[in-house]
């Protein structure tokens, strides 16, 4: 399982047992009673083959019923959607040859069942008040909500810091695009920082899912911070990818985000994913944007018209140099929209160039 799939699977598991869910409430009851428990969430044929003994329940799930049944020593098997309790006080017999890093009988069984069936399995320690979840090769130990909340706040502060840096780089990129002074270094620097921001967001989201209902405020703050980050990332790739690169922007986005932290520090790696074979200093390689990002930002034009503009003029500089009559010749625009688009492009340029001039004077 690659890292991306691993992260997605873990987040789905955390959602299912997050605070605020009935399943998590039942787990909390078991922790308070210190009875321990082994829970399998899945009723596939592969899971049921491992079930031996105990008794069939077949009733709807409720935290109280779940807690009472956990007082017995055996495992509890829930339906795949965790809405029904199927078996209680049952024994599970996974393949003993499956490797496990656990030492306790309950945890060893849980890990083996999870690896053998790719099913979510939860082990609740009787003595240590620890909840461990398993699925496939994933093993994750839950923490107390207070500890998770503290980590989530720290991660959010880090995200805010990185996002502030991304905003500064994006502003600088916009100004250079308007001045037709962009280099491959500028482009790769923004993509690098954006990828770091997106990786940090994943860390924040993991804590948010683990917090469940307690993480709603953090979730809203994160969504506000991340507005347009992903779409701008894709637009920048479309603006600068090499003409010979046959991958689409979403695929290249995935490739950049799949780079490790150390790999991401090498801007030449980002440039190579865009389809370039840079030699020497990236600051010396000029690169002219097609205009996807700025046209999307200036006015919410339909994507088809943005594509038509770029196909006719070729790049952002030619679009900015075009007059109303030139713009009106583009398919789907018309005279009225051409005038509006021309005016908005001028105001957009004036705003960024004026603010850049002001910032320079302040420095």
Protein Blocks (a to p, Z undefined) as FASTA:
>chain_A
ZZklmmmmmmmmmmmmgghiaklmmmmmmmmnonopaddedjbfklmmmpgghidfkpac
dfklmmmmmmpmbdcdddfkopacfbghiacdddfkbccfbfbfklmmmmmmmmmnopac
ddddfklopacddehjbccddddfklmmmmmmmmmmmmmmmmmmmmmmmmmmmmmmmnop
acfklmmmmmmmmmmmmmmmmmmmmmmmmnmmmlmmmmmmmmmmmgoklmmmmmmmmmmg
cfklmbdfklmmmmmmmpcfklmmmmklmmmmnopacehjfklmccddfhlmmmmmmpcc
dfklmmmmmmmnopaklmmmpcfklmmmpghkammlmmmmmmmmmmmmmmmmmmmmmmmm
mZZ
